[in-house]
Amino acid sequence: MRQVTLYTTEACPFCTSAKALLAKRGIAYVEINLARDPDSRAQLQERTGMFTFPQIIIGDEPIGGFTELLAADRAGRLQELLAA
């Protein structure tokens, strides 16, 4: 299974929803809270082209935020992304 990295910040309802969905599916993830690591925000934007939260990366593939995670889950693509 490919590693899931979840970039979050404080007081972010979409971050909370993403963590809840991953937990519900039993998917382990590494959380990087950028509220505590502001220097990494520029790296995240460079890596994903985005600066909104959360940002979810599966393996080396940025998939987007909570909306994209939810869409992948509902379409049955989430497990495919994890296995690829």
mmCIF file of the N, C-alpha and C atoms, coordinates in Angstrom:
data_MODEL
# 
_entry.id   MODEL 
# 
loop_
_atom_site.group_PDB 
_atom_site.id 
_atom_site.type_symbol 
_atom_site.label_atom_id 
_atom_site.label_alt_id 
_atom_site.label_comp_id 
_atom_site.label_asym_id 
_atom_site.label_entity_id 
_atom_site.label_seq_id 
_atom_site.pdbx_PDB_ins_code 
_atom_site.Cartn_x 
_atom_site.Cartn_y 
_atom_site.Cartn_z 
_atom_site.occupancy 
_atom_site.B_iso_or_equiv 
_atom_site.pdbx_formal_charge 
_atom_site.auth_seq_id 
_atom_site.auth_comp_id 
_atom_site.auth_asym_id 
_atom_site.auth_atom_id 
_atom_site.pdbx_PDB_model_num 
ATOM 1   N N  . MET A 1 1  ? 0.846   -1.171 0.000  1.00 0.00 ? 1  MET A N  1 
ATOM 2   C CA . MET A 1 1  ? 0.000   0.000  0.000  1.00 0.00 ? 1  MET A CA 1 
ATOM 3   C C  . MET A 1 1  ? 0.897   1.241  0.000  1.00 0.00 ? 1  MET A C  1 
ATOM 4   N N  . ARG A 1 2  ? 0.562   2.195  -0.835 1.00 0.00 ? 2  ARG A N  1 
ATOM 5   C CA . ARG A 1 2  ? 1.329   3.427  -0.925 1.00 0.00 ? 2  ARG A CA 1 
ATOM 6   C C  . ARG A 1 2  ? 1.045   4.323  0.279  1.00 0.00 ? 2  ARG A C  1 
ATOM 7   N N  . GLN A 1 3  ? 2.053   5.084  0.668  1.00 0.00 ? 3  GLN A N  1 
ATOM 8   C CA . GLN A 1 3  ? 1.904   5.981  1.821  1.00 0.00 ? 3  GLN A CA 1 
ATOM 9   C C  . GLN A 1 3  ? 0.980   7.141  1.485  1.00 0.00 ? 3  GLN A C  1 
ATOM 10  N N  . VAL A 1 4  ? 0.149   7.495  2.437  1.00 0.00 ? 4  VAL A N  1 
ATOM 11  C CA . VAL A 1 4  ? -0.731  8.659  2.325  1.00 0.00 ? 4  VAL A CA 1 
ATOM 12  C C  . VAL A 1 4  ? -0.161  9.744  3.219  1.00 0.00 ? 4  VAL A C  1 
ATOM 13  N N  . THR A 1 5  ? 0.068   10.907 2.616  1.00 0.00 ? 5  THR A N  1 
ATOM 14  C CA . THR A 1 5  ? 0.543   12.062 3.365  1.00 0.00 ? 5  THR A CA 1 
ATOM 15  C C  . THR A 1 5  ? -0.549  13.117 3.314  1.00 0.00 ? 5  THR A C  1 
ATOM 16  N N  . LEU A 1 6  ? -0.888  13.615 4.478  1.00 0.00 ? 6  LEU A N  1 
ATOM 17  C CA . LEU A 1 6  ? -1.976  14.576 4.617  1.00 0.00 ? 6  LEU A CA 1 
ATOM 18  C C  . LEU A 1 6  ? -1.406  15.863 5.202  1.00 0.00 ? 6  LEU A C  1 
ATOM 19  N N  . TYR A 1 7  ? -1.379  16.915 4.379  1.00 0.00 ? 7  TYR A N  1 
ATOM 20  C CA . TYR A 1 7  ? -0.926  18.224 4.832  1.00 0.00 ? 7  TYR A CA 1 
ATOM 21  C C  . TYR A 1 7  ? -2.131  18.984 5.372  1.00 0.00 ? 7  TYR A C  1 
ATOM 22  N N  . THR A 1 8  ? -2.019  19.428 6.616  1.00 0.00 ? 8  THR A N  1 
ATOM 23  C CA . THR A 1 8  ? -3.144  20.080 7.292  1.00 0.00 ? 8  THR A CA 1 
ATOM 24  C C  . THR A 1 8  ? -2.706  21.400 7.906  1.00 0.00 ? 8  THR A C  1 
ATOM 25  N N  . THR A 1 9  ? -3.682  22.094 8.463  1.00 0.00 ? 9  THR A N  1 
ATOM 26  C CA . THR A 1 9  ? -3.438  23.283 9.264  1.00 0.00 ? 9  THR A CA 1 
ATOM 27  C C  . THR A 1 9  ? -4.475  23.294 10.389 1.00 0.00 ? 9  THR A C  1 
ATOM 28  N N  . GLU A 1 10 ? -4.350  24.232 11.288 1.00 0.00 ? 10 GLU A N  1 
ATOM 29  C CA . GLU A 1 10 ? -5.268  24.309 12.428 1.00 0.00 ? 10 GLU A CA 1 
ATOM 30  C C  . GLU A 1 10 ? -6.641  24.806 11.994 1.00 0.00 ? 10 GLU A C  1 
ATOM 31  N N  . ALA A 1 11 ? -7.659  24.450 12.760 1.00 0.00 ? 11 ALA A N  1 
ATOM 32  C CA . ALA A 1 11 ? -9.039  24.928 12.571 1.00 0.00 ? 11 ALA A CA 1 
ATOM 33  C C  . ALA A 1 11 ? -9.501  24.782 11.129 1.00 0.00 ? 11 ALA A C  1 
ATOM 34  N N  . CYS A 1 12 ? -9.288  23.597 10.583 1.00 0.00 ? 12 CYS A N  1 
ATOM 35  C CA . CYS A 1 12 ? -9.611  23.338 9.180  1.00 0.00 ? 12 CYS A CA 1 
ATOM 36  C C  . CYS A 1 12 ? -10.655 22.215 9.107  1.00 0.00 ? 12 CYS A C  1 
ATOM 37  N N  . PRO A 1 13 ? -11.923 22.554 8.851  1.00 0.00 ? 13 PRO A N  1 
ATOM 38  C CA . PRO A 1 13 ? -12.950 21.513 8.825  1.00 0.00 ? 13 PRO A CA 1 
ATOM 39  C C  . PRO A 1 13 ? -12.745 20.486 7.723  1.00 0.00 ? 13 PRO A C  1 
ATOM 40  N N  . PHE A 1 14 ? -12.194 20.888 6.594  1.00 0.00 ? 14 PHE A N  1 
ATOM 41  C CA . PHE A 1 14 ? -11.936 19.917 5.526  1.00 0.00 ? 14 PHE A CA 1 
ATOM 42  C C  . PHE A 1 14 ? -10.815 18.961 5.914  1.00 0.00 ? 14 PHE A C  1 
ATOM 43  N N  . CYS A 1 15 ? -9.847  19.458 6.687  1.00 0.00 ? 15 CYS A N  1 
ATOM 44  C CA . CYS A 1 15 ? -8.778  18.587 7.190  1.00 0.00 ? 15 CYS A CA 1 
ATOM 45  C C  . CYS A 1 15 ? -9.368  17.535 8.125  1.00 0.00 ? 15 CYS A C  1 
ATOM 46  N N  . THR A 1 16 ? -10.255 17.970 9.005  1.00 0.00 ? 16 THR A N  1 
ATOM 47  C CA . THR A 1 16 ? -10.917 17.062 9.940  1.00 0.00 ? 16 THR A CA 1 
ATOM 48  C C  . THR A 1 16 ? -11.720 16.011 9.172  1.00 0.00 ? 16 THR A C  1 
ATOM 49  N N  . SER A 1 17 ? -12.415 16.430 8.131  1.00 0.00 ? 17 SER A N  1 
ATOM 50  C CA . SER A 1 17 ? -13.216 15.495 7.326  1.00 0.00 ? 17 SER A CA 1 
ATOM 51  C C  . SER A 1 17 ? -12.332 14.494 6.597  1.00 0.00 ? 17 SER A C  1 
ATOM 52  N N  . ALA A 1 18 ? -11.202 14.954 6.080  1.00 0.00 ? 18 ALA A N  1 
ATOM 53  C CA . ALA A 1 18 ? -10.284 14.045 5.380  1.00 0.00 ? 18 ALA A CA 1 
ATOM 54  C C  . ALA A 1 18 ? -9.734  12.999 6.342  1.00 0.00 ? 18 ALA A C  1 
ATOM 55  N N  . LYS A 1 19 ? -9.334  13.431 7.533  1.00 0.00 ? 19 LYS A N  1 
ATOM 56  C CA . LYS A 1 19 ? -8.822  12.479 8.530  1.00 0.00 ? 19 LYS A CA 1 
ATOM 57  C C  . LYS A 1 19 ? -9.895  11.483 8.931  1.00 0.00 ? 19 LYS A C  1 
ATOM 58  N N  . ALA A 1 20 ? -11.134 11.949 9.074  1.00 0.00 ? 20 ALA A N  1 
ATOM 59  C CA . ALA A 1 20 ? -12.225 11.054 9.454  1.00 0.00 ? 20 ALA A CA 1 
ATOM 60  C C  . ALA A 1 20 ? -12.503 10.026 8.359  1.00 0.00 ? 20 ALA A C  1 
ATOM 61  N N  . LEU A 1 21 ? -12.485 10.448 7.101  1.00 0.00 ? 21 LEU A N  1 
ATOM 62  C CA . LEU A 1 21 ? -12.731 9.509  6.002  1.00 0.00 ? 21 LEU A CA 1 
ATOM 63  C C  . LEU A 1 21 ? -11.631 8.450  5.943  1.00 0.00 ? 21 LEU A C  1 
ATOM 64  N N  . LEU A 1 22 ? -10.384 8.885  6.063  1.00 0.00 ? 22 LEU A N  1 
ATOM 65  C CA . LEU A 1 22 ? -9.273  7.924  6.041  1.00 0.00 ? 22 LEU A CA 1 
ATOM 66  C C  . LEU A 1 22 ? -9.370  6.956  7.214  1.00 0.00 ? 22 LEU A C  1 
ATOM 67  N N  . ALA A 1 23 ? -9.708  7.459  8.389  1.00 0.00 ? 23 ALA A N  1 
ATOM 68  C CA . ALA A 1 23 ? -9.848  6.596  9.568  1.00 0.00 ? 23 ALA A CA 1 
ATOM 69  C C  . ALA A 1 23 ? -10.998 5.608  9.379  1.00 0.00 ? 23 ALA A C  1 
ATOM 70  N N  . LYS A 1 24 ? -12.100 6.081  8.822  1.00 0.00 ? 24 LYS A N  1 
ATOM 71  C CA . LYS A 1 24 ? -13.258 5.213  8.590  1.00 0.00 ? 24 LYS A CA 1 
ATOM 72  C C  . LYS A 1 24 ? -12.911 4.063  7.652  1.00 0.00 ? 24 LYS A C  1 
ATOM 73  N N  . ARG A 1 25 ? -12.042 4.336  6.686  1.00 0.00 ? 25 ARG A N  1 
ATOM 74  C CA . ARG A 1 25 ? -11.626 3.309  5.720  1.00 0.00 ? 25 ARG A CA 1 
ATOM 75  C C  . ARG A 1 25 ? -10.440 2.484  6.220  1.00 0.00 ? 25 ARG A C  1 
ATOM 76  N N  . GLY A 1 26 ? -9.929  2.818  7.407  1.00 0.00 ? 26 GLY A N  1 
ATOM 77  C CA . GLY A 1 26 ? -8.796  2.079  7.968  1.00 0.00 ? 26 GLY A CA 1 
ATOM 78  C C  . GLY A 1 26 ? -7.493  2.362  7.245  1.00 0.00 ? 26 GLY A C  1 
ATOM 79  N N  . ILE A 1 27 ? -7.364  3.553  6.693  1.00 0.00 ? 27 ILE A N  1 
ATOM 80  C CA . ILE A 1 27 ? -6.183  3.919  5.927  1.00 0.00 ? 27 ILE A CA 1 
ATOM 81  C C  . ILE A 1 27 ? -5.262  4.754  6.811  1.00 0.00 ? 27 ILE A C  1 
ATOM 82  N N  . ALA A 1 28 ? -4.061  4.239  7.030  1.00 0.00 ? 28 ALA A N  1 
ATOM 83  C CA . ALA A 1 28 ? -3.075  4.972  7.820  1.00 0.00 ? 28 ALA A CA 1 
ATOM 84  C C  . ALA A 1 28 ? -2.535  6.127  6.995  1.00 0.00 ? 28 ALA A C  1 
ATOM 85  N N  . TYR A 1 29 ? -2.170  7.201  7.689  1.00 0.00 ? 29 TYR A N  1 
ATOM 86  C CA . TYR A 1 29 ? -1.627  8.360  6.993  1.00 0.00 ? 29 TYR A CA 1 
ATOM 87  C C  . TYR A 1 29 ? -0.611  9.061  7.881  1.00 0.00 ? 29 TYR A C  1 
ATOM 88  N N  . VAL A 1 30 ? 0.242   9.827  7.230  1.00 0.00 ? 30 VAL A N  1 
ATOM 89  C CA . VAL A 1 30 ? 1.194   10.673 7.925  1.00 0.00 ? 30 VAL A CA 1 
ATOM 90  C C  . VAL A 1 30 ? 0.658   12.089 7.826  1.00 0.00 ? 30 VAL A C  1 
ATOM 91  N N  . GLU A 1 31 ? 0.455   12.725 8.971  1.00 0.00 ? 31 GLU A N  1 
ATOM 92  C CA . GLU A 1 31 ? -0.062  14.093 8.984  1.00 0.00 ? 31 GLU A CA 1 
ATOM 93  C C  . GLU A 1 31 ? 1.084   15.069 9.179  1.00 0.00 ? 31 GLU A C  1 
ATOM 94  N N  . ILE A 1 32 ? 1.118   16.080 8.322  1.00 0.00 ? 32 ILE A N  1 
ATOM 95  C CA . ILE A 1 32 ? 2.082   17.160 8.461  1.00 0.00 ? 32 ILE A CA 1 
ATOM 96  C C  . ILE A 1 32 ? 1.278   18.437 8.661  1.00 0.00 ? 32 ILE A C  1 
ATOM 97  N N  . ASN A 1 33 ? 1.302   18.932 9.882  1.00 0.00 ? 33 ASN A N  1 
ATOM 98  C CA . ASN A 1 33 ? 0.538   20.123 10.233 1.00 0.00 ? 33 ASN A CA 1 
ATOM 99  C C  . ASN A 1 33 ? 1.398   21.347 9.946  1.00 0.00 ? 33 ASN A C  1 
ATOM 100 N N  . LEU A 1 34 ? 1.044   22.076 8.907  1.00 0.00 ? 34 LEU A N  1 
ATOM 101 C CA . LEU A 1 34 ? 1.856   23.209 8.491  1.00 0.00 ? 34 LEU A CA 1 
ATOM 102 C C  . LEU A 1 34 ? 1.630   24.453 9.341  1.00 0.00 ? 34 LEU A C  1 
ATOM 103 N N  . ALA A 1 35 ? 0.658   24.420 10.230 1.00 0.00 ? 35 ALA A N  1 
ATOM 104 C CA . ALA A 1 35 ? 0.518   25.514 11.182 1.00 0.00 ? 35 ALA A CA 1 
ATOM 105 C C  . ALA A 1 35 ? 1.727   25.524 12.111 1.00 0.00 ? 35 ALA A C  1 
ATOM 106 N N  . ARG A 1 36 ? 2.318   24.359 12.294 1.00 0.00 ? 36 ARG A N  1 
ATOM 107 C CA . ARG A 1 36 ? 3.494   24.221 13.156 1.00 0.00 ? 36 ARG A CA 1 
ATOM 108 C C  . ARG A 1 36 ? 4.793   24.199 12.358 1.00 0.00 ? 36 ARG A C  1 
ATOM 109 N N  . ASP A 1 37 ? 4.696   24.257 11.029 1.00 0.00 ? 37 ASP A N  1 
ATOM 110 C CA . ASP A 1 37 ? 5.880   24.174 10.166 1.00 0.00 ? 37 ASP A CA 1 
ATOM 111 C C  . ASP A 1 37 ? 5.691   25.091 8.954  1.00 0.00 ? 37 ASP A C  1 
ATOM 112 N N  . PRO A 1 38 ? 5.680   26.402 9.183  1.00 0.00 ? 38 PRO A N  1 
ATOM 113 C CA . PRO A 1 38 ? 5.369   27.332 8.092  1.00 0.00 ? 38 PRO A CA 1 
ATOM 114 C C  . PRO A 1 38 ? 6.366   27.303 6.944  1.00 0.00 ? 38 PRO A C  1 
ATOM 115 N N  . ASP A 1 39 ? 7.608   26.917 7.195  1.00 0.00 ? 39 ASP A N  1 
ATOM 116 C CA . ASP A 1 39 ? 8.598   26.864 6.111  1.00 0.00 ? 39 ASP A CA 1 
ATOM 117 C C  . ASP A 1 39 ? 8.228   25.836 5.052  1.00 0.00 ? 39 ASP A C  1 
ATOM 118 N N  . SER A 1 40 ? 7.492   24.820 5.444  1.00 0.00 ? 40 SER A N  1 
ATOM 119 C CA . SER A 1 40 ? 7.118   23.768 4.493  1.00 0.00 ? 40 SER A CA 1 
ATOM 120 C C  . SER A 1 40 ? 5.961   24.170 3.586  1.00 0.00 ? 40 SER A C  1 
ATOM 121 N N  . ARG A 1 41 ? 5.263   25.268 3.889  1.00 0.00 ? 41 ARG A N  1 
ATOM 122 C CA . ARG A 1 41 ? 4.148   25.709 3.029  1.00 0.00 ? 41 ARG A CA 1 
ATOM 123 C C  . ARG A 1 41 ? 4.621   25.968 1.609  1.00 0.00 ? 41 ARG A C  1 
ATOM 124 N N  . ALA A 1 42 ? 5.770   26.621 1.471  1.00 0.00 ? 42 ALA A N  1 
ATOM 125 C CA . ALA A 1 42 ? 6.314   26.908 0.138  1.00 0.00 ? 42 ALA A CA 1 
ATOM 126 C C  . ALA A 1 42 ? 6.661   25.604 -0.584 1.00 0.00 ? 42 ALA A C  1 
ATOM 127 N N  . GLN A 1 43 ? 7.200   24.637 0.140  1.00 0.00 ? 43 GLN A N  1 
ATOM 128 C CA . GLN A 1 43 ? 7.523   23.339 -0.461 1.00 0.00 ? 43 GLN A CA 1 
ATOM 129 C C  . GLN A 1 43 ? 6.266   22.629 -0.923 1.00 0.00 ? 43 GLN A C  1 
ATOM 130 N N  . LEU A 1 44 ? 5.202   22.712 -0.118 1.00 0.00 ? 44 LEU A N  1 
ATOM 131 C CA . LEU A 1 44 ? 3.944   22.080 -0.491 1.00 0.00 ? 44 LEU A CA 1 
ATOM 132 C C  . LEU A 1 44 ? 3.392   22.723 -1.758 1.00 0.00 ? 44 LEU A C  1 
ATOM 133 N N  . GLN A 1 45 ? 3.401   24.040 -1.810 1.00 0.00 ? 45 GLN A N  1 
ATOM 134 C CA . GLN A 1 45 ? 2.879   24.729 -2.986 1.00 0.00 ? 45 GLN A CA 1 
ATOM 135 C C  . GLN A 1 45 ? 3.705   24.370 -4.219 1.00 0.00 ? 45 GLN A C  1 
ATOM 136 N N  . GLU A 1 46 ? 5.010   24.265 -4.053 1.00 0.00 ? 46 GLU A N  1 
ATOM 137 C CA . GLU A 1 46 ? 5.867   23.875 -5.171 1.00 0.00 ? 46 GLU A CA 1 
ATOM 138 C C  . GLU A 1 46 ? 5.560   22.452 -5.625 1.00 0.00 ? 46 GLU A C  1 
ATOM 139 N N  . ARG A 1 47 ? 5.317   21.567 -4.688 1.00 0.00 ? 47 ARG A N  1 
ATOM 140 C CA . ARG A 1 47 ? 5.074   20.151 -4.997 1.00 0.00 ? 47 ARG A CA 1 
ATOM 141 C C  . ARG A 1 47 ? 3.702   19.909 -5.617 1.00 0.00 ? 47 ARG A C  1 
ATOM 142 N N  . THR A 1 48 ? 2.681   20.618 -5.105 1.00 0.00 ? 48 THR A N  1 
ATOM 143 C CA . THR A 1 48 ? 1.311   20.341 -5.543 1.00 0.00 ? 48 THR A CA 1 
ATOM 144 C C  . THR A 1 48 ? 0.714   21.428 -6.418 1.00 0.00 ? 48 THR A C  1 
ATOM 145 N N  . GLY A 1 49 ? 1.298   22.619 -6.384 1.00 0.00 ? 49 GLY A N  1 
ATOM 146 C CA . GLY A 1 49 ? 0.712   23.737 -7.098 1.00 0.00 ? 49 GLY A CA 1 
ATOM 147 C C  . GLY A 1 49 ? -0.461  24.360 -6.350 1.00 0.00 ? 49 GLY A C  1 
ATOM 148 N N  . MET A 1 50 ? -0.722  23.892 -5.149 1.00 0.00 ? 50 MET A N  1 
ATOM 149 C CA . MET A 1 50 ? -1.861  24.360 -4.360 1.00 0.00 ? 50 MET A CA 1 
ATOM 150 C C  . MET A 1 50 ? -1.363  24.907 -3.021 1.00 0.00 ? 50 MET A C  1 
ATOM 151 N N  . PHE A 1 51 ? -2.173  25.762 -2.433 1.00 0.00 ? 51 PHE A N  1 
ATOM 152 C CA . PHE A 1 51 ? -1.843  26.260 -1.101 1.00 0.00 ? 51 PHE A CA 1 
ATOM 153 C C  . PHE A 1 51 ? -3.047  26.232 -0.178 1.00 0.00 ? 51 PHE A C  1 
ATOM 154 N N  . THR A 1 52 ? -4.079  25.467 -0.570 1.00 0.00 ? 52 THR A N  1 
ATOM 155 C CA . THR A 1 52 ? -5.247  25.273 0.286  1.00 0.00 ? 52 THR A CA 1 
ATOM 156 C C  . THR A 1 52 ? -5.077  23.975 1.069  1.00 0.00 ? 52 THR A C  1 
ATOM 157 N N  . PHE A 1 53 ? -5.893  23.823 2.101  1.00 0.00 ? 53 PHE A N  1 
ATOM 158 C CA . PHE A 1 53 ? -5.779  22.644 2.963  1.00 0.00 ? 53 PHE A CA 1 
ATOM 159 C C  . PHE A 1 53 ? -7.090  21.908 3.043  1.00 0.00 ? 53 PHE A C  1 
ATOM 160 N N  . PRO A 1 54 ? -7.020  20.598 3.198  1.00 0.00 ? 54 PRO A N  1 
ATOM 161 C CA . PRO A 1 54 ? -5.815  19.779 3.220  1.00 0.00 ? 54 PRO A CA 1 
ATOM 162 C C  . PRO A 1 54 ? -5.297  19.551 1.804  1.00 0.00 ? 54 PRO A C  1 
ATOM 163 N N  . GLN A 1 55 ? -4.081  19.074 1.724  1.00 0.00 ? 55 GLN A N  1 
ATOM 164 C CA . GLN A 1 55 ? -3.532  18.546 0.485  1.00 0.00 ? 55 GLN A CA 1 
ATOM 165 C C  . GLN A 1 55 ? -3.149  17.112 0.782  1.00 0.00 ? 55 GLN A C  1 
ATOM 166 N N  . ILE A 1 56 ? -3.570  16.218 -0.113 1.00 0.00 ? 56 ILE A N  1 
ATOM 167 C CA . ILE A 1 56 ? -3.371  14.791 0.106  1.00 0.00 ? 56 ILE A CA 1 
ATOM 168 C C  . ILE A 1 56 ? -2.501  14.246 -1.010 1.00 0.00 ? 56 ILE A C  1 
ATOM 169 N N  . ILE A 1 57 ? -1.462  13.530 -0.605 1.00 0.00 ? 57 ILE A N  1 
ATOM 170 C CA . ILE A 1 57 ? -0.553  12.919 -1.560 1.00 0.00 ? 57 ILE A CA 1 
ATOM 171 C C  . ILE A 1 57 ? -0.538  11.426 -1.272 1.00 0.00 ? 57 ILE A C  1 
ATOM 172 N N  . ILE A 1 58 ? -0.755  10.644 -2.311 1.00 0.00 ? 58 ILE A N  1 
ATOM 173 C CA . ILE A 1 58 ? -0.702  9.183  -2.189 1.00 0.00 ? 58 ILE A CA 1 
ATOM 174 C C  . ILE A 1 58 ? 0.499   8.721  -2.991 1.00 0.00 ? 58 ILE A C  1 
ATOM 175 N N  . GLY A 1 59 ? 1.450   8.109  -2.293 1.00 0.00 ? 59 GLY A N  1 
ATOM 176 C CA . GLY A 1 59 ? 2.726   7.800  -2.927 1.00 0.00 ? 59 GLY A CA 1 
ATOM 177 C C  . GLY A 1 59 ? 3.399   9.117  -3.260 1.00 0.00 ? 59 GLY A C  1 
ATOM 178 N N  . ASP A 1 60 ? 3.664   9.345  -4.532 1.00 0.00 ? 60 ASP A N  1 
ATOM 179 C CA . ASP A 1 60 ? 4.229   10.613 -4.993 1.00 0.00 ? 60 ASP A CA 1 
ATOM 180 C C  . ASP A 1 60 ? 3.208   11.431 -5.762 1.00 0.00 ? 60 ASP A C  1 
ATOM 181 N N  . GLU A 1 61 ? 1.953   10.988 -5.771 1.00 0.00 ? 61 GLU A N  1 
ATOM 182 C CA . GLU A 1 61 ? 0.918   11.612 -6.595 1.00 0.00 ? 61 GLU A CA 1 
ATOM 183 C C  . GLU A 1 61 ? 0.006   12.520 -5.776 1.00 0.00 ? 61 GLU A C  1 
ATOM 184 N N  . PRO A 1 62 ? 0.075   13.834 -6.013 1.00 0.00 ? 62 PRO A N  1 
ATOM 185 C CA . PRO A 1 62 ? -0.870  14.731 -5.349 1.00 0.00 ? 62 PRO A CA 1 
ATOM 186 C C  . PRO A 1 62 ? -2.276  14.483 -5.899 1.00 0.00 ? 62 PRO A C  1 
ATOM 187 N N  . ILE A 1 63 ? -3.241  14.241 -5.004 1.00 0.00 ? 63 ILE A N  1 
ATOM 188 C CA . ILE A 1 63 ? -4.604  14.005 -5.497 1.00 0.00 ? 63 ILE A CA 1 
ATOM 189 C C  . ILE A 1 63 ? -5.525  15.183 -5.232 1.00 0.00 ? 63 ILE A C  1 
ATOM 190 N N  . GLY A 1 64 ? -5.074  16.156 -4.436 1.00 0.00 ? 64 GLY A N  1 
ATOM 191 C CA . GLY A 1 64 ? -5.898  17.327 -4.159 1.00 0.00 ? 64 GLY A CA 1 
ATOM 192 C C  . GLY A 1 64 ? -6.316  17.370 -2.710 1.00 0.00 ? 64 GLY A C  1 
ATOM 193 N N  . GLY A 1 65 ? -7.488  17.947 -2.477 1.00 0.00 ? 65 GLY A N  1 
ATOM 194 C CA . GLY A 1 65 ? -7.986  18.133 -1.127 1.00 0.00 ? 65 GLY A CA 1 
ATOM 195 C C  . GLY A 1 65 ? -9.071  17.146 -0.764 1.00 0.00 ? 65 GLY A C  1 
ATOM 196 N N  . PHE A 1 66 ? -9.881  17.523 0.227  1.00 0.00 ? 66 PHE A N  1 
ATOM 197 C CA . PHE A 1 66 ? -10.922 16.625 0.705  1.00 0.00 ? 66 PHE A CA 1 
ATOM 198 C C  . PHE A 1 66 ? -11.936 16.300 -0.381 1.00 0.00 ? 66 PHE A C  1 
ATOM 199 N N  . THR A 1 67 ? -12.323 17.275 -1.184 1.00 0.00 ? 67 THR A N  1 
ATOM 200 C CA . THR A 1 67 ? -13.316 17.037 -2.238 1.00 0.00 ? 67 THR A CA 1 
ATOM 201 C C  . THR A 1 67 ? -12.844 15.950 -3.196 1.00 0.00 ? 67 THR A C  1 
ATOM 202 N N  . GLU A 1 68 ? -11.579 16.013 -3.581 1.00 0.00 ? 68 GLU A N  1 
ATOM 203 C CA . GLU A 1 68 ? -11.026 15.008 -4.492 1.00 0.00 ? 68 GLU A CA 1 
ATOM 204 C C  . GLU A 1 68 ? -10.896 13.642 -3.806 1.00 0.00 ? 68 GLU A C  1 
ATOM 205 N N  . LEU A 1 69 ? -10.532 13.662 -2.517 1.00 0.00 ? 69 LEU A N  1 
ATOM 206 C CA . LEU A 1 69 ? -10.455 12.411 -1.761 1.00 0.00 ? 69 LEU A CA 1 
ATOM 207 C C  . LEU A 1 69 ? -11.823 11.753 -1.679 1.00 0.00 ? 69 LEU A C  1 
ATOM 208 N N  . LEU A 1 70 ? -12.842 12.527 -1.364 1.00 0.00 ? 70 LEU A N  1 
ATOM 209 C CA . LEU A 1 70 ? -14.198 12.008 -1.263 1.00 0.00 ? 70 LEU A CA 1 
ATOM 210 C C  . LEU A 1 70 ? -14.674 11.475 -2.612 1.00 0.00 ? 70 LEU A C  1 
ATOM 211 N N  . ALA A 1 71 ? -14.398 12.194 -3.685 1.00 0.00 ? 71 ALA A N  1 
ATOM 212 C CA . ALA A 1 71 ? -14.800 11.750 -5.018 1.00 0.00 ? 71 ALA A CA 1 
ATOM 213 C C  . ALA A 1 71 ? -14.116 10.439 -5.380 1.00 0.00 ? 71 ALA A C  1 
ATOM 214 N N  . ALA A 1 72 ? -12.826 10.313 -5.062 1.00 0.00 ? 72 ALA A N  1 
ATOM 215 C CA . ALA A 1 72 ? -12.105 9.071  -5.349 1.00 0.00 ? 72 ALA A CA 1 
ATOM 216 C C  . ALA A 1 72 ? -12.690 7.920  -4.543 1.00 0.00 ? 72 ALA A C  1 
ATOM 217 N N  . ASP A 1 73 ? -13.031 8.183  -3.294 1.00 0.00 ? 73 ASP A N  1 
ATOM 218 C CA . ASP A 1 73 ? -13.630 7.151  -2.444 1.00 0.00 ? 73 ASP A CA 1 
ATOM 219 C C  . ASP A 1 73 ? -14.976 6.710  -2.998 1.00 0.00 ? 73 ASP A C  1 
ATOM 220 N N  . ARG A 1 74 ? -15.830 7.653  -3.343 1.00 0.00 ? 74 ARG A N  1 
ATOM 221 C CA . ARG A 1 74 ? -17.164 7.328  -3.852 1.00 0.00 ? 74 ARG A CA 1 
ATOM 222 C C  . ARG A 1 74 ? -17.121 6.608  -5.192 1.00 0.00 ? 74 ARG A C  1 
ATOM 223 N N  . ALA A 1 75 ? -16.104 6.908  -5.998 1.00 0.00 ? 75 ALA A N  1 
ATOM 224 C CA . ALA A 1 75 ? -15.984 6.273  -7.314 1.00 0.00 ? 75 ALA A CA 1 
ATOM 225 C C  . ALA A 1 75 ? -15.263 4.932  -7.242 1.00 0.00 ? 75 ALA A C  1 
ATOM 226 N N  . GLY A 1 76 ? -14.784 4.556  -6.047 1.00 0.00 ? 76 GLY A N  1 
ATOM 227 C CA . GLY A 1 76 ? -14.065 3.304  -5.899 1.00 0.00 ? 76 GLY A CA 1 
ATOM 228 C C  . GLY A 1 76 ? -12.614 3.395  -6.355 1.00 0.00 ? 76 GLY A C  1 
ATOM 229 N N  . ARG A 1 77 ? -12.114 4.608  -6.591 1.00 0.00 ? 77 ARG A N  1 
ATOM 230 C CA . ARG A 1 77 ? -10.747 4.789  -7.062 1.00 0.00 ? 77 ARG A CA 1 
ATOM 231 C C  . ARG A 1 77 ? -9.741  4.884  -5.931 1.00 0.00 ? 77 ARG A C  1 
ATOM 232 N N  . LEU A 1 78 ? -10.184 5.129  -4.719 1.00 0.00 ? 78 LEU A N  1 
ATOM 233 C CA . LEU A 1 78 ? -9.254  5.327  -3.615 1.00 0.00 ? 78 LEU A CA 1 
ATOM 234 C C  . LEU A 1 78 ? -8.389  4.092  -3.403 1.00 0.00 ? 78 LEU A C  1 
ATOM 235 N N  . GLN A 1 79 ? -9.003  2.927  -3.382 1.00 0.00 ? 79 GLN A N  1 
ATOM 236 C CA . GLN A 1 79 ? -8.225  1.702  -3.193 1.00 0.00 ? 79 GLN A CA 1 
ATOM 237 C C  . GLN A 1 79 ? -7.256  1.472  -4.352 1.00 0.00 ? 79 GLN A C  1 
ATOM 238 N N  . GLU A 1 80 ? -7.671  1.836  -5.562 1.00 0.00 ? 80 GLU A N  1 
ATOM 239 C CA . GLU A 1 80 ? -6.769  1.731  -6.717 1.00 0.00 ? 80 GLU A CA 1 
ATOM 240 C C  . GLU A 1 80 ? -5.563  2.642  -6.561 1.00 0.00 ? 80 GLU A C  1 
ATOM 241 N N  . LEU A 1 81 ? -5.800  3.866  -6.097 1.00 0.00 ? 81 LEU A N  1 
ATOM 242 C CA . LEU A 1 81 ? -4.701  4.809  -5.883 1.00 0.00 ? 81 LEU A CA 1 
ATOM 243 C C  . LEU A 1 81 ? -3.729  4.295  -4.823 1.00 0.00 ? 81 LEU A C  1 
ATOM 244 N N  . LEU A 1 82 ? -4.271  3.668  -3.795 1.00 0.00 ? 82 LEU A N  1 
ATOM 245 C CA . LEU A 1 82 ? -3.420  3.136  -2.720 1.00 0.00 ? 82 LEU A CA 1 
ATOM 246 C C  . LEU A 1 82 ? -2.595  1.948  -3.194 1.00 0.00 ? 82 LEU A C  1 
ATOM 247 N N  . ALA A 1 83 ? -3.123  1.172  -4.100 1.00 0.00 ? 83 ALA A N  1 
ATOM 248 C CA . ALA A 1 83 ? -2.451  -0.048 -4.558 1.00 0.00 ? 83 ALA A CA 1 
ATOM 249 C C  . ALA A 1 83 ? -1.489  0.192  -5.717 1.00 0.00 ? 83 ALA A C  1 
ATOM 250 N N  . ALA A 1 84 ? -1.667  1.287  -6.427 1.00 0.00 ? 84 ALA A N  1 
ATOM 251 C CA . ALA A 1 84 ? -0.876  1.535  -7.640 1.00 0.00 ? 84 ALA A CA 1 
ATOM 252 C C  . ALA A 1 84 ? 0.605   1.589  -7.382 1.00 0.00 ? 84 ALA A C  1 
# 
